[in-house]
Amino acid sequence: MSRSFIAMLAVGAALATTVAAPADAASGRQPRVLSDVTLPAPDLAAFEPDIVKDSRGVKLGGLGSGLFPARRAGEYWMVTDRGPNGEPKVNGEKRRTFPVPEFAPAIVRVAVRHDTARIVESIPLKTSDGTPITGLPNQSGHDEIPYTWDGLTQLPYDPNGLDTEDIVTDGRGGFWLVDEYSPSLLHVAGDGRVLARYVPKGLKLTGAGYPVHETLPAILATRQQNRGIEALGVSPAERALYLAVQSPLANPDKKTGKASSTARILRVDLRTGRPTGEWAYTMENAAGFDPAAEQGDMKISALNVLSPGRLLLQERTDAVARLYTVDLRRATNLLGGPHDDPATTPSLEASLPSDVTVAAKALAVDLAAIPGLPGKIEGVALLDPVTLAVANDNDFGLGTFDADGRLVDSGVTSRILTIRLAKPLF
């Protein structure tokens, strides 16, 4: 992020404490798509020839999990999630499958030029000694049981495994990532080596081939399965990172999490990996957001920092996505208080208490109203006050597998779209 852009963000914050509403019929202006490119999709065995033994016909995908401007205009850092995975029913039971279990989640630099996109760099994630990691779950009892592509054979857990979801640069040639398993925050070197993984207190993750530090609130370990930390933004002015959990915590149980609309946002000191703030955020009611969805389908998938304490945050289902401005400055800081204690009843997720002020929010951009946008938009990058880039997660094209265990691709592609807004965001 350039210093001039940071300065513009600061000026915008000084001029106004609220953000203009999206363009409406009265203004006659609407956001418009400036470019729409499809990303290359090489076979995974060609993408990671020294790592992947058998791709089962799966191509590179899942890149839209994160999106951040790179060193040149038109270039972006992206990150895959844990790799191709499915959830078929076997004997009436849903099982988490990994068709290519050796796949290493990777950071990828993509260049968009003249309506085409190309991959200019890929960086598989590695342990301290340079061994590629996998996307397999870490711990029995805390994570889902991993299975082979057909759901018939259990795979081993991998304490190094990561389900990476969002990315920012650290300003020194490295990266910060977030992960859904623990959930965790990761500092990663420019060559893909994990320098540090920050996890909830009491997680007791052992056997990893890189440093693991228990600095995050213990309550975050109650995240719903496959709903860990999903969104990440950097605030250079605060030397801080902002993280958002994808969905309400399963606190005290899964049923509560699925029905809740109270999510959590965390601020972390990027020098120490220790949290400095935690706030409650009220997600939209699914019935009004996406009538085809249930409350448990609502997710937070991306955030950008506008200025200290002010964010641009995305809520979505698979079909609908909207961006909101969020102001944390007058919200109650929950860090270290009773709502970080699982013994507190009722939990924050079960019943929002009267003494907790949630983050203020306002609709900024209705992505769902822009024609031609794909589903499952997860990556959002703010390029300037009136320009966004967004990316979708195509789930590696996972459809079904034939009798020989080869993928029948879904045909969904990975795309990056650049959008010009009707009004500045600040």
N, C-alpha and C positions, 0 to 999 in steps of 0.2 A: 504494500500500500504506500503510495507516494506521500511525501510531506505536504505537498500542495493539496492533495485530496483530503488529508487529515485536517488541514487548515480550513478547507471549505466546510467539512463536517462541523468543526467547532463554531464557525461563523453561523451556520444554519441553526445550531443549537441556541446560540445567543439571540438570534432574531425571533425565534418562536419556540414555544414549549409544546405546541401541538402541530400535527402535520395535516396538510390539506387533504380533504376527502378525495376519493378517486373521481375521475371524470364521470359526469353523468349526462343524461340526455339534454339537460339545459345548456351545458357547455358546448355540446356538439363535437367534443373531442374524445378520442379513445386511445388507449395504448395500441401500438402497432408493432408487428414483427419486422425487424430490419434484416435479419438473416436466419436461416434454418439449415443447419448442416448435419449430416449423418456421420458418425464416427466410424473409422475402420474397425473391422471385426475379424482379426486373424484367428485361426484355430489356436486353442490354448497351448497345444504342443509346439506350435510355431512361435507363439508369444513368449513362452517360458521353456525353451528347448532343453535347458539343463535341469529343469525341475519337474515338469509334467511328463509322466510316462505314457498315459493313455487319456486323451481328451474326451473319449466317447462321443466325439463329434461336436463338443461344446466350443463355442467361439467366445472371444473376449467380450465382456459386457459388464454390467453392474458399475460402470464408471460414473454414473450420475449421483453416486452417494455423496460426493463432495465436489465443490467447484470454487476455485480461488484464482484471482488474476496472477499471472506469472510475470516474468521480467520484461516482456515485450507486449505491446498492444496486440490483441488478437490471440494471445497465448494464455493457457489456463493450466493450473495444477488440478488434477482430479485424483480420486482414490477409489479403488474397487472395494466392495465389501468382502466378506469372508470367502467369496467364490460361489460357484454354482451350488445351490442347495434346494431341496424340495421337501414336501411334506405329504407324501402319499399315505393312504390308509392301507395297512397290512393287518389282515385278520381283525378288521374293525377298529384298529388303533392307528392314530396319526403318528408317523415317525419322521424325524429329521434326517434327511439323506444328503450325502456328499458324493456326487458322481465322480468328482476329480479331487479326492481328499488331499493330494499332495500340492495342490495349487497354492501359491504364495500370494496373499493379498499384496497389491502393488500400487505405488504412486506413479502416476502417468502425466507427462506434460504433453499437451495437445496444442497444435497451432492451427488457427482458422484463418485461411487466406483465400480470397476470390471464390467464396461460396464452397470451399472444400475444407476438409479437416484431415490432418495427418498426425500420427504419433511421432514425436521427435525424441522422446526419452521415456524409459520405463525403469522403475526402481523397485524390485521386490523387497519386501520387508524381511529383516534378518535379526538373528540373535547377536549378542556381543561378539561372538567369534566368527560371524559371517554366514552361519547356517541359515538357509531360508526357513521361515516359519510357515505354518499352515493356517487355515481358517477354521480348524476344528475346535470344538468347545474345550474348556479348561478343566472343569471340576465336576466330578460325580456328585449329584445331589443339588448342585447350584445351577448347572447348565443342562440343556437337553442332551439326551443320549444320542450320539452320532451313529449313523448306519451307512452301509454301502448304497449304491445307486438304487437297488431294488428293495431296500428296507429289510433285508433278510439277515444281514450279518452286522453285528455291532463293531464299530471302529474304536480304536483307543482314544482316550482323551489326550489333549496336548496342552500342557500348562503355558506354552508359548503362544498358542493360537489366538488370533485376533479377528473380531468382526468389526473392521474399521468402517467409519461412516462419514466423517467430515474432515476437512483439512484447511489449515492456514500455514503460512510460512513463518519462521521464527526470526527473520531479518538477518540471520547469520549463516545462511546456506542450508539450514535444516527445516524441520516441519513440526507442527503439532497436529495430532490426530485424536479422535475420540473413538471409543469402542463400546459395543453393546454387551459383551459377556460379563465383565466384572460388576458394573460398567467401569470404564477407566478413561484416563487422559494419558496420552503418550507423547513423549518428546523423541523425535527421530532424527538421526543425522542425515546429511545429504546423500550418503550412500545406502540408506535404508536400514542401518543398524538402529535398533531400539536403544536409546540412551537411558530412558527411565519410563516406567509405567506407574501411574498414580491410581490407586484403587481404594475402595471403601475400607475404613478401619474394621478390623476383625475378619477380613475375608480369608486370610491364611492361605493365600496362593503360593504354593511351594513348587520347586523344580523348574522354574523359568530360567532361561539362559540369558537373562538381562536383569538389571536392577528393578525391584518392585518395592514401592513405598506406599504404606497405608496412611494416606493423608485426607482422603475424601470422607464426608459424613457416612457413618455406618449404615444409615437408613437407605442409602442409594442401592445397597445390595438387595433390597426388596423389589428391585425393578421387575416388571413383567418379563417373561421369556421373550427374547427377540425384540425387546423394547427398552434398550439401555440408553446411553448417551448418544444422541443422534445429530445434534446441531452444535456448531462451534464458531465463535467469532473472536477476533482479536481487537483489543483496545490499546494501541501504542501509547496514548496519553496516560493511561493508568498502569501500564506495564502489566496488563491483566488479560485473561481469557474469560469469555462468557460461554457457558455450556448449558444445554437444555436437554432434559430427559425426554425421550420420544413420547411417552404416555404417562399418565398418573401411576405412581408406584403401587405395587400389590401390597398395600399397607392398610389393614393387617392381613389381607388375603387377596387372591386373584379376583374373586367376585367384586370386591370393593374397587380394585383398580379398573376393571372393565367398565363399571358404572360411573366412575368419578370423572369430573371435568377439571380437577385441580392438579396442574403439573408443577414442576419445580425448575427454576433457573438458578445456576450457580456461577459465582465469579471466583476465579482462581488466580493467585499471584504467579506469573509465568517464570519468576526467578526461583520459587520454592516448590511449586506444585501444591501449595496449601490454599484452601478456600478462604476468601475474605468476605463473602456475602452469599446469601441464599434467599430466594423469594418465591412466593406462590404466584402462579399465573393461571387464570381461568380460561380454559379452552372453550371454543364455541359449542353450542348444542348441536349435535349431529342432525337432529330433525330439521333444523333450519338451514344447516350448512350443506348437507347432502342427504336428501330424503331417502335415498337407497341404502344409506349406511346406518350402522348402530353407533352408540357412543364409544364403544371399544375400538371402532375403526378410525377414530380421530387421532392424528399424529402431528408432532412437531418435527420437521425435517431439516430446517436451515435457519440460520440467523446471521445477520451482519450488525456490527456496532456502528451506530450513527455518531454518537458522542458518549462521554462517560454517563453510564446509567440509562442510555437510550438505545434501543435496538430496533432492527427491522426483522421480524420473525415470521416464518411461514407455518401455517397450519394446513393440513391436507387429509384427504382420504385418497384412495387410488384414483378417483375420478375428478375430484375437485381440489383446487389449491388457491389459497388467498394469503396475502402478505399484510401484516399488521405492524404499526409502530407501537412500541412498548416502552413505557417510562417506569423505571424501577425506583426513582429517586424518593418518592414518598411512600413506597411500599414497605411493609414490615420486614426487617432483616431477621430471618428465622435461624440463622446459623448458630449452632450450639444451644438452642433453646429447646423447649419441651417437644416441639414437632420434629426434632431430629432424634427423639427417643421413641423406639417402637413400643414402649410400655404406655405411652400417652394414649388415652381413650376419651372420646372417639378420636381417631386419627385425622390428620389434616385432609387426607383423601376421602374419608368417610363423611366428614362434616366440617365445613369451613367455619372456624370460630369468629365471633364478632370482633375480637381484639386483633385480628389479622387483616391488614389492609393489603389487598392483592395489587399486582402491577396494573397501572392504567394502560389501556390499549385502544387503538382506533384503526379501522380498516384503511389501508393505504392503496393496495392494488388487488383487484379481483382477477387473478390469473385465469380462472375458469371462464371469464367472459371474453377472453381473447381467442378468436377462432384459430384452429389449427394446432393448438398446443397438445403435446402428448400427455398421457396419464402418468402417474407416479413421478411427478416432478419432485426431486429431492435436493439437487444442487441449485443454489441461488447466489450469484455474485453481484454486488452493487458496483458498477463501473464508474458512474458519476451521478449527479443528482437526478438525471432523467433517463438513465440507461441501466438496464439489468441484463445479465446473462443467466439463463436457467438451463438445467440439464435433467434428463429423466433417468430412472433406473429401469433397465429392461430385463433385469433378473437373468442375465446371461442367455436370454432367449429360451430359457427352460420351458419346454412343453411336456411332451411325453417321451418315453423311451421305447424303442421297438424290441422285438424278441431277442435281438443280439446285444441289447444294452446300448444302442446308439441313439443319440438324441434326434427327435423329430422337432426341429426348431420352431418356436412360436411365431417367428417372423417379425417380432417387435424389435426395432432398432434403437441404438443409443444416439441421442441427438443433443446438440447445443443450439439454443435459440437466443438471439439478441433482441431485446425489446426496448423500444423508445416509449417512455411514459407520457401521458397527456400533461402532467404537471410535475414540477420538481418535488422530490421527497423532502427537501430541506432548503 
